[in-house]
Amino acid sequence: MNKFRFSGVFSKKQSQNPGFYNWNRVIMRYCDGASFTGDVEKVDPATNLHYRGARIFNAIMKELLAKGLNRATNALLTGCSSGGLAAILYCDKFRAMLPATSRVKCVPDAGYFVHVKDISGKYHFQKFFNKIVKLHCFYPQFILPEIKTPVFVINSAYDSYQVQNILAPEEADRYSSWSACKLNTSDCTRTQLMRLYGFRSDFIKVLRSGMGRSRFNATSRGLFINTCYSHCQTGFQASWLGAAASKLDNKAIAEVVSDWFYERNTTQLIDHQQIMPHQC
C-alpha cells in the first residue's frame, strides 16, 4: 500500500493549509469499489471482491467517535473522485453521528459525476454505475437536493476523468479519434474543443439544477468550478493553495473553502473567463 501524502487540505503546515492545518486528520482508504456504500455478504466470485464499504465506514466512525470525535467542535468530510462521491452520499449520516453543537460540513472534490450523453449520443457510463447500484441513487444531481448538511462542491467543468469516461469513453469512440485529445487537450481538433465546451455547458447546467432544486438552505452551498483539465485538486498543494492557474477571482480553493466553513463568506465561483480547458 502506497504511503499517503498529507498535502493540500491534509497539510499540517499553516503556510500551506491556513484554515485546517491544526486539525486531526483521518484518511479512510478506499477499497470497496462503491464509495463505501456496499453491504453485501456474498463475495463476488469473478473478482473475489467484498462489497462491504458501508461496514468499513461504520467501523471506522465507531472507533473515531470513541477516540474523541464525539466531542468535536468542527468536522469536515471530504474526499476526491469516488471519495468525493462518498462525501456527498454520507454527508447527512456523518452530520447525524456528531453532536448537534458541532459545526459539520462536507466538501466533495471531483465527485460530482454528471448524467449526460457521450459523443455517441448514448449513456455508456451508466453501465458502470448500474453494476453498483440503481442509476439515480449514485448521481449527485439527484442526491444533492435532499442533503440537509452544508456542502461545498469543488470540481473542474472539464474534469479529466469525466471527459475520458463519461463524454468520450472507449465504447463510444470506436475509431479512437479522441485518444490524443483526451490525453492532452492541446491536441484536440476544433470540433472536439467545441464538443468539450458543450460538455462544460452540460456540466454547469446539471450542477445548477442540482443546487437550485435543494429543499434546504441554498445559501449553505458553496461552489468552486474552474476549467483545469484535471481530476482532484484539494489534495495537491499547487491547486489547493498556490498555482495562479487554479484560482478564481484571484482566490485559491483553500481560501474560499475556509471562508465558507468558518462562515465568514459563502462563495459560489464558476470560471466564465477561461472557458476552454487548460493545464493548471
C-alpha positions as CSV (number, residue, x, y, z in Angstrom):
1,M,0.0,0.0,0.0
2,N,1.4,3.4,-1.0
3,K,2.1,5.9,1.7
4,F,-0.4,8.7,1.8
5,R,0.9,12.2,1.1
6,F,-0.5,14.7,3.6
7,S,-0.6,17.8,1.3
8,G,-3.2,20.4,0.3
9,V,-6.2,20.2,2.6
10,F,-4.4,17.5,4.6
11,S,-1.2,19.5,5.3
12,K,-0.2,20.3,8.8
13,K,1.7,23.4,7.8
14,Q,0.0,26.7,8.4
15,S,1.6,28.3,5.3
16,Q,0.1,25.5,3.1
17,N,-3.2,25.0,4.7
18,P,-4.1,28.0,6.9
19,G,-7.7,27.0,7.6
20,F,-7.2,23.4,8.7
21,Y,-3.5,22.9,9.4
22,N,-4.0,22.2,13.2
23,W,-6.9,19.7,12.8
24,N,-6.8,16.0,13.4
25,R,-6.8,14.2,10.0
26,V,-8.0,10.7,9.3
27,I,-7.7,9.0,5.9
28,M,-10.3,6.3,5.1
29,R,-8.6,4.1,2.5
30,Y,-10.9,3.4,-0.5
31,C,-11.2,-0.3,-1.0
32,D,-14.7,-1.4,-1.7
33,G,-15.4,-0.2,-5.3
34,A,-18.6,1.6,-4.4
35,S,-17.9,4.7,-2.5
36,F,-18.3,3.0,0.9
37,T,-21.9,2.0,0.1
38,G,-21.6,-1.8,-0.3
39,D,-23.2,-4.0,2.3
40,V,-23.2,-7.4,0.6
41,E,-22.5,-10.6,2.4
42,K,-21.7,-12.6,-0.7
43,V,-18.2,-12.4,-2.3
44,D,-18.1,-11.6,-6.0
45,P,-16.9,-15.0,-7.5
46,A,-15.5,-13.4,-10.6
47,T,-13.2,-10.8,-8.9
48,N,-13.1,-12.1,-5.2
49,L,-14.2,-8.5,-4.2
50,H,-16.0,-7.9,-0.9
51,Y,-18.6,-5.1,-1.4
52,R,-18.8,-4.1,2.3
53,G,-17.7,-0.4,2.2
54,A,-20.7,0.6,4.4
55,R,-19.4,-1.6,7.1
56,I,-15.9,-0.2,6.8
57,F,-17.3,3.4,7.1
58,N,-19.4,2.5,10.2
59,A,-16.5,0.6,11.8
60,I,-14.1,3.5,11.3
61,M,-16.6,6.0,12.6
62,K,-17.3,3.9,15.7
63,E,-13.6,3.9,16.5
64,L,-13.1,7.6,15.8
65,L,-16.1,8.6,17.9
66,A,-14.7,6.5,20.8
67,K,-11.4,8.2,20.4
68,G,-12.9,11.7,20.8
69,L,-14.7,12.6,17.6
70,N,-17.9,12.6,19.6
71,R,-16.5,15.8,21.3
72,A,-15.5,17.6,18.0
73,T,-16.2,21.3,17.7
74,N,-15.6,21.2,14.0
75,A,-15.7,18.4,11.5
76,L,-15.2,18.2,7.7
77,L,-16.0,15.2,5.5
78,T,-14.1,15.4,2.2
79,G,-12.8,13.2,-0.5
80,C,-11.7,13.1,-4.1
81,S,-13.3,11.3,-7.0
82,S,-15.1,8.2,-5.7
83,G,-14.2,9.6,-2.2
84,G,-15.8,12.9,-3.3
85,L,-19.0,11.0,-4.2
86,A,-18.8,9.3,-0.8
87,A,-18.6,12.7,0.8
88,I,-21.9,13.5,-0.8
89,L,-23.6,10.2,-0.1
90,Y,-22.5,10.1,3.5
91,C,-22.8,13.8,4.3
92,D,-26.1,13.8,6.3
93,K,-25.2,10.5,8.0
94,F,-21.8,11.9,9.1
95,R,-23.6,15.0,10.4
96,A,-26.1,12.8,12.4
97,M,-23.2,10.9,14.1
98,L,-21.8,14.0,15.6
99,P,-23.1,16.3,18.4
100,A,-25.7,18.8,17.4
101,T,-23.5,21.6,18.7
102,S,-20.6,20.7,16.3
103,R,-20.0,22.6,13.1
104,V,-20.2,19.8,10.4
105,K,-19.8,20.3,6.7
106,C,-18.9,18.3,3.5
107,V,-16.5,19.1,0.7
108,P,-16.7,16.7,-2.3
109,D,-13.8,17.2,-4.7
110,A,-14.1,15.8,-8.3
111,G,-17.1,13.7,-7.1
112,Y,-19.9,15.5,-9.0
113,F,-20.3,12.9,-11.7
114,V,-23.0,14.0,-14.2
115,H,-25.5,12.0,-16.1
116,V,-25.2,13.3,-19.6
117,K,-24.9,11.7,-23.1
118,D,-21.5,10.8,-24.5
119,I,-20.2,11.6,-28.0
120,S,-22.2,8.7,-29.5
121,G,-25.4,10.1,-28.0
122,K,-25.7,7.3,-25.5
123,Y,-25.1,6.8,-21.8
124,H,-22.3,4.3,-21.8
125,F,-21.0,5.3,-18.3
126,Q,-24.3,4.4,-16.7
127,K,-23.4,0.8,-17.3
128,F,-20.5,1.2,-14.8
129,F,-22.9,2.7,-12.2
130,N,-25.5,0.0,-12.9
131,K,-23.1,-2.6,-11.8
132,I,-23.0,-1.0,-8.4
133,V,-26.5,0.4,-7.7
134,K,-29.6,1.6,-9.3
135,L,-28.8,4.5,-11.5
136,H,-30.3,7.6,-9.9
137,C,-29.1,6.7,-6.5
138,F,-25.5,7.4,-7.4
139,Y,-25.6,10.6,-9.5
140,P,-25.1,13.7,-7.3
141,Q,-27.6,15.8,-9.3
142,F,-30.3,13.6,-7.9
143,I,-28.9,13.4,-4.4
144,L,-27.7,16.9,-3.6
145,P,-31.2,18.4,-3.4
146,E,-32.1,16.1,-0.5
147,I,-29.0,16.8,1.6
148,K,-29.5,19.0,4.7
149,T,-25.9,19.5,5.7
150,P,-23.9,22.3,4.1
151,V,-21.9,21.2,1.1
152,F,-19.2,22.9,-0.9
153,V,-18.7,21.4,-4.4
154,I,-15.2,21.5,-5.9
155,N,-14.9,20.3,-9.5
156,S,-13.5,21.2,-12.9
157,A,-16.0,21.7,-15.6
158,Y,-13.5,19.8,-17.7
159,D,-12.8,17.1,-15.2
160,S,-10.4,14.8,-17.0
161,Y,-11.9,11.6,-15.6
162,Q,-15.3,12.6,-16.8
163,V,-14.1,13.7,-20.2
164,Q,-12.3,10.3,-20.6
165,N,-15.1,8.1,-19.2
166,I,-18.4,9.9,-19.5
167,L,-18.0,12.2,-22.5
168,A,-15.7,10.0,-24.7
169,P,-15.4,6.5,-23.3
170,E,-13.8,3.9,-25.5
171,E,-17.2,2.3,-26.1
172,A,-18.4,5.5,-27.7
173,D,-15.1,6.2,-29.6
174,R,-14.9,3.2,-31.9
175,Y,-12.1,4.6,-34.0
176,S,-10.1,6.1,-31.2
177,S,-10.4,9.5,-32.7
178,W,-10.5,11.1,-29.2
179,S,-7.4,9.3,-27.9
180,A,-4.9,12.1,-28.4
181,C,-7.4,14.8,-27.3
182,K,-8.2,13.0,-24.0
183,L,-4.5,12.8,-23.1
184,N,-3.7,16.4,-23.9
185,T,-6.4,19.0,-24.8
186,S,-3.9,20.9,-26.9
187,D,-4.1,18.0,-29.4
188,C,-7.9,18.4,-29.7
189,T,-9.4,19.4,-33.1
190,R,-11.6,22.4,-33.3
191,T,-14.7,20.1,-33.5
192,Q,-13.5,18.3,-30.4
193,L,-12.9,21.5,-28.5
194,M,-16.5,22.6,-29.3
195,R,-17.8,19.3,-28.1
196,L,-15.8,19.8,-24.9
197,Y,-17.3,23.2,-24.5
198,G,-20.7,21.6,-24.9
199,F,-19.8,19.2,-22.1
200,R,-18.8,22.1,-19.9
201,S,-22.2,23.7,-20.6
202,D,-24.0,20.4,-19.8
203,F,-22.0,20.0,-16.6
204,I,-22.8,23.5,-15.3
205,K,-26.5,23.1,-16.2
206,V,-26.7,19.8,-14.4
207,L,-24.8,21.3,-11.4
208,R,-27.0,24.4,-11.2
209,S,-30.1,22.2,-11.4
210,G,-28.9,20.0,-8.5
211,M,-28.0,23.1,-6.5
212,G,-31.2,25.0,-7.4
213,R,-33.6,22.2,-6.6
214,S,-32.4,21.9,-3.0
215,R,-35.1,21.6,-0.5
216,F,-32.9,23.0,2.2
217,N,-30.8,26.2,2.7
218,A,-29.3,27.1,-0.6
219,T,-27.1,29.7,1.0
220,S,-25.1,26.9,2.7
221,R,-24.0,25.6,-0.7
222,G,-20.6,26.6,-1.9
223,L,-19.0,26.2,-5.4
224,F,-15.6,26.3,-6.9
225,I,-15.8,25.3,-10.6
226,N,-12.7,26.0,-12.6
227,T,-11.7,24.8,-16.1
228,C,-8.5,23.0,-15.3
229,Y,-8.1,19.8,-17.2
230,S,-7.5,17.7,-14.1
231,H,-9.2,15.3,-11.7
232,C,-8.9,16.1,-7.9
233,Q,-7.5,19.3,-6.6
234,T,-7.8,19.6,-2.8
235,G,-5.0,17.0,-2.1
236,F,-2.4,18.8,-4.3
237,Q,-0.6,21.8,-2.8
238,A,-0.4,23.7,-6.1
239,S,-4.1,23.6,-6.8
240,W,-5.2,23.9,-3.1
241,L,-3.2,27.0,-2.4
242,G,-0.6,28.0,-4.9
243,A,-0.9,27.9,-8.7
244,A,-2.4,31.0,-10.1
245,A,-4.0,28.9,-12.9
246,S,-6.2,27.1,-10.4
247,K,-7.6,30.3,-8.8
248,L,-10.9,32.1,-9.5
249,D,-11.3,35.8,-8.8
250,N,-7.7,35.6,-7.6
251,K,-8.8,33.3,-4.8
252,A,-7.4,29.8,-4.1
253,I,-9.6,26.9,-3.3
254,A,-8.1,26.9,0.3
255,E,-9.2,30.5,0.8
256,V,-12.8,30.1,-0.3
257,V,-13.4,26.8,1.4
258,S,-12.0,28.2,4.7
259,D,-14.2,31.3,4.5
260,W,-17.2,29.1,3.8
261,F,-16.5,26.6,6.5
262,Y,-16.0,29.2,9.2
263,E,-19.0,31.2,7.9
264,R,-17.0,34.3,7.0
265,N,-18.4,34.2,3.5
266,T,-20.3,31.8,1.2
267,T,-18.8,31.8,-2.3
268,Q,-20.1,30.3,-5.5
269,L,-17.5,30.7,-8.2
270,I,-17.7,29.4,-11.7
271,D,-15.0,30.3,-14.2
272,H,-16.6,32.3,-17.0
273,Q,-13.4,33.9,-18.2
274,Q,-11.2,30.9,-19.0
275,I,-13.9,28.9,-20.8
276,M,-11.8,26.4,-22.5
277,P,-9.8,23.6,-20.9
278,H,-6.3,24.4,-19.8
279,Q,-3.5,22.9,-17.7
280,C,-3.1,24.0,-14.1
